[in-house]
Amino acid sequence: MSSYWLDADVLIQAENTLFSFDIARPFWDFLEQQGELGTIRSSIKVYGEIVNYEDAEDALVKWIKPRKNSGLFCRPEKEVQEAFGRIADHVMKRYDKRQTKAAEFLKGGDGWIIAHAQRDGGTVVSHESRLDPTALTPKIPNVCRSFNVGCIGLPAMLRALKFKFGR
């Protein structure tokens, strides 16, 4: 079965909107179950982004912290580090070293989830949409496309995994 690599914004937006913990706890239980199966994953860099971005009392941080070493958040192996290096080279060349947007893209988890997905033949899950290919801002779907990595939105992933509330 294919794996799905979650961008930080997928988790943040889920918690801040329709999938908040007080409304949609089954969604979070599903993510945890799929994480234990290795179907849904993310990078340890995404873990760091969320823990450092969100308020320590935030429900998402409280949910994520005990799952740091559960298999949901992966540390990069050598092959993933090498893939990230190729992604970083591409982003810096394509989006111009003088552009702070390239450096900003690379300091977070975005490049890492793409590298992980490329390494295991997985798909990146992101809320970002593809930009005009001539744009100067790197976006996950554009970089994924450059590396032949699939990129879908959260609803597509939930449909593919047959997520349902209740029953």
C-alpha positions, -999 to +999 in steps of 0.1 A: +000+000+000+012+035-008+021+059+019+009+095+023+032+122+036+015+150+055+025+186+052+024+206+085-004+228+071-027+198+066-026+191+103-027+227+114-057+236+091-075+204+101-073+212+138-083+249+131-113+241+109-137+212+103-115+185+119-110+203+153-106+178+182-139+188+198-158+182+166-140+154+147-121+132+171-126+101+148-104+119+122-075+121+146-080+085+157-079+075+120-047+094+115-031+077+145-043+042+133-030+048+098+003+062+113+007+029+132+002+010+099+027+032+082+002+044+057+001+080+069+035+096+078+053+128+081+087+141+087+102+148+121+108+183+106+070+187+103+068+177+140+093+204+149+074+230+128+042+223+146+056+221+181+076+253+175+048+272+157+017+264+178+010+274+214+022+247+238-013+245+252-028+240+217-048+208+212-027+198+182+006+201+201-009+180+229-019+154+204+014+154+185+039+153+214+032+118+225+034+106+189+069+119+182+084+084+182+053+065+172+063+060+135+041+088+124+070+113+123+100+098+105+137+107+108+154+109+074+176+079+065+206+084+043+186+080+010+161+106+022+189+130+031+204+125-004+170+131-020+166+163+001+200+174-012+188+171-048+156+189-039+175+217-022+198+221-052+168+223-075+149+248-054+179+271-050+186+270-087+150+272-099+139+298-075+170+319-074+194+321-044+186+357-039+149+349-032+143+344+005+113+322-005+136+294-016+155+294+017+122+296+036+109+266+018+140+246+026+142+254+063+109+238+071+095+203+065+083+208+029+114+196+011+117+167+036+082+153+030+089+154-007+122+136-001+105+109+021+077+104-005+102+101-033+122+076-014+093+053-007+071+059-037+046+078-016+023+107-022+026+142-005-006+156+010-008+194+010-033+222+009-010+241-015-020+244-051+003+244-081+014+278-093+023+291-127+056+272-135+073+306-140+065+318-105+093+327-082+079+311-051+085+274-045+053+254-038+050+218-028+030+206-058+055+223-082+085+208-065+068+174-064+061+176-101+098+183-108+107+151-089+078+129-102+062+127-067+024+126-064+007+154-046-029+155-035-052+173-011-065+160+022-100+151+008-084+130-019-063+111+007-093+105+029-113+091+000-084+069-011-081+055+025-119+052+027-122+073+058-157+076+073-172+092+104-189+066+125-204+033+114 
